[in-house]
Amino acid sequence: MKNIFEEEIEMKNKNYALSPTAESSAAPRKKEGKFHLFIMKIGKRNIIITASVLLIGVAVLLNWVLFSGTKTGKDGYKDYDKPNGSQEEQKGDDAPTDQSGTYFSATQVSRQRARDEALEVLQSVVDNKESSETVKAEALAGIAAIADEIQKEANIESLITAKGFEQCVAVLSGEKVQIVVKAEELQPAQIAQINEIVYAQTGIAPTGVTIINKK
């Protein structure tokens, strides 16, 4: 037979089990567990997502630095189906100034800085002990792709300047290539030469090449 103290303790336990406070205190623990699992799942992917976003930003930055404000000249080629590809001209107030010949060197420095930042992020992914093997492999592939683009750009610039152009900047972005050369105007034969060089180095057809003559 239960004494009065046992009955009182049992009654308190029943009241606590039925009280909203007990139920509400258990609910946050369940939610906290689900949230923790969600964070754990995201944690394995957030680094590579950040790196991917940065790489996209690099491509946007390079295009903005090089080609914002450009206009097509009257003699520019716009028929992508022709072997000459596409040619544009920078001139007037919309074109970056080149009074001291610094446009090309400044653009190359900006391009390299953006690439260095992307490589730094990808390398940090590789060095991170918490990164999965899949994420590390993707980061290493990104590093290799950037290194390959840098080498191809250097080859293109060297070969184009060897054709008689004083200055040249090449920017690869996926299956697109944008070339800026220092020239008053470009003849069809010169455009064909540039397209041949680009195709030989990258395998990208003239339809994916934009050539800009910078006065």
C-alpha positions in Angstrom: 0.0 0.0 0.0 1.4 3.4 -1.1 1.9 6.0 1.6 1.0 9.6 1.2 4.4 10.7 0.2 4.7 8.1 -2.6 1.3 9.1 -3.9 2.3 12.7 -3.9 5.5 12.0 -5.8 3.6 9.9 -8.4 1.1 12.6 -8.9 3.8 15.2 -9.5 5.4 13.0 -12.1 2.1 12.5 -13.9 1.4 16.2 -13.9 4.9 17.0 -15.2 4.6 14.5 -18.0 1.3 16.0 -19.1 2.4 19.6 -18.7 3.0 21.8 -21.8 6.4 22.7 -20.3 7.7 19.1 -20.6 6.4 18.8 -24.1 7.9 22.1 -25.2 11.3 21.3 -23.7 11.4 18.0 -25.6 10.5 19.6 -28.9 13.5 22.0 -29.1 15.8 19.0 -28.5 14.3 17.2 -31.5 14.5 20.3 -33.7 18.1 20.9 -32.5 19.0 17.4 -33.6 17.5 17.8 -37.0 19.2 21.2 -37.4 22.6 19.6 -36.4 22.2 16.9 -39.1 21.2 19.6 -41.6 24.4 21.6 -40.8 26.5 18.5 -41.0 25.2 17.8 -44.5 25.8 21.3 -45.7 29.2 21.5 -44.2 30.6 18.9 -46.6 29.5 21.0 -49.6 29.7 24.7 -48.5 33.4 25.1 -49.2 33.2 23.9 -52.8 30.1 25.9 -53.3 32.0 29.0 -52.1 34.9 28.2 -54.4 32.5 27.7 -57.4 30.8 31.0 -56.7 34.2 32.7 -56.5 35.2 31.2 -59.8 32.1 32.5 -61.5 32.8 35.9 -60.0 36.3 35.7 -61.4 34.9 35.1 -64.9 32.4 38.0 -64.5 35.2 40.3 -63.2 37.5 39.5 -66.0 34.8 40.2 -68.6 33.9 43.5 -66.9 37.5 44.6 -66.5 38.3 43.9 -70.1 35.2 44.5 -72.1 32.8 46.7 -70.3 31.8 49.7 -72.3 32.9 48.3 -75.6 31.1 49.1 -78.8 31.1 47.4 -82.2 32.9 49.4 -84.9 31.3 50.1 -88.3 33.5 47.5 -89.9 33.1 44.9 -87.1 32.2 41.4 -88.0 29.0 40.0 -86.4 28.4 36.9 -88.5 29.5 34.1 -86.2 29.0 31.5 -88.9 31.8 32.9 -91.0 35.4 31.7 -90.4 36.4 35.2 -89.4 34.6 35.0 -86.2 33.5 38.1 -84.3 35.4 41.4 -84.2 34.7 44.5 -82.2 36.4 47.9 -81.8 37.1 50.0 -78.7 37.2 53.7 -79.4 36.1 57.0 -78.1 35.2 57.9 -74.5 33.9 54.4 -73.7 37.2 52.7 -74.3 39.8 52.6 -71.5 42.6 55.1 -72.0 46.0 53.9 -73.1 47.9 57.1 -73.1 51.0 55.6 -71.4 50.5 52.1 -72.8 49.3 50.8 -69.4 46.0 49.3 -70.5 47.3 45.9 -71.4 49.7 45.5 -68.5 47.0 46.7 -66.0 44.5 44.3 -67.4 47.0 41.4 -67.2 47.7 42.3 -63.6 44.0 42.4 -62.8 43.5 39.0 -64.5 46.4 37.4 -62.5 45.1 38.8 -59.2 41.7 37.4 -59.8 43.2 34.0 -60.7 45.4 34.0 -57.6 42.5 34.6 -55.4 40.6 31.7 -56.9 43.6 29.5 -56.6 44.0 30.4 -52.9 40.4 29.5 -52.2 40.7 26.2 -54.0 44.0 25.3 -52.3 42.4 26.0 -48.9 39.7 23.5 -49.8 42.4 20.9 -50.5 44.3 21.7 -47.3 41.2 21.6 -45.1 41.1 18.4 -43.1 37.3 18.4 -42.9 36.9 18.4 -46.7 35.8 15.1 -48.2 37.8 13.3 -50.8 35.2 14.2 -53.4 35.4 17.9 -52.6 39.2 17.8 -52.6 39.1 16.1 -56.0 36.8 18.8 -57.4 39.1 21.5 -55.9 42.2 19.9 -57.5 40.4 19.8 -60.8 39.6 23.5 -60.5 43.2 24.2 -59.8 44.3 22.2 -62.8 41.8 23.9 -65.1 43.0 27.4 -64.0 46.6 26.4 -64.6 45.7 25.1 -68.0 43.9 28.3 -68.9 46.8 30.4 -67.8 49.2 28.4 -70.0 46.9 28.6 -73.0 46.4 32.3 -72.6 50.2 32.9 -72.4 50.7 30.8 -75.6 48.0 32.7 -77.5 49.4 36.1 -76.5 52.9 35.1 -77.4 51.9 33.7 -80.8 49.7 36.7 -81.7 52.4 39.2 -80.8 54.7 37.2 -83.0 52.4 38.0 -85.9 53.3 41.7 -85.5 50.8 42.9 -83.0 52.4 45.2 -80.4 50.1 44.2 -77.5 47.7 41.4 -76.8 45.5 40.1 -74.0 43.7 36.7 -74.1 41.0 35.6 -71.7 39.6 32.1 -71.6 36.2 31.4 -70.0 34.8 27.9 -70.6 34.2 27.5 -74.3 34.6 31.2 -75.0 37.8 33.2 -75.8 38.1 37.0 -75.9 41.1 38.6 -77.5 42.2 42.3 -77.2 44.9 43.4 -79.6 46.5 46.8 -80.0 45.7 47.9 -83.6 44.0 50.7 -85.4 41.9 48.2 -87.4 41.9 44.5 -88.2 41.9 43.1 -91.6 40.1 39.8 -92.4 43.4 38.1 -92.9 44.6 39.2 -89.4 41.3 38.0 -87.8 41.8 34.6 -89.6 45.3 34.4 -88.2 44.1 35.1 -84.6 41.3 32.5 -85.0 43.7 29.9 -86.2 46.0 30.5 -83.2 43.2 30.3 -80.8 41.8 27.1 -82.3 45.3 25.5 -82.4 45.8 26.2 -78.7 42.3 25.6 -77.3 40.2 23.8 -79.9 37.6 26.5 -79.7 36.1 27.4 -83.1 35.8 31.0 -84.3 32.1 31.1 -83.3 33.4 31.1 -79.7 36.0 33.8 -80.3 35.5 37.6 -79.9 38.4 39.8 -81.1 38.6 43.5 -80.1 41.1 46.0 -81.5 42.2 48.5 -79.0 43.5 51.7 -80.5 
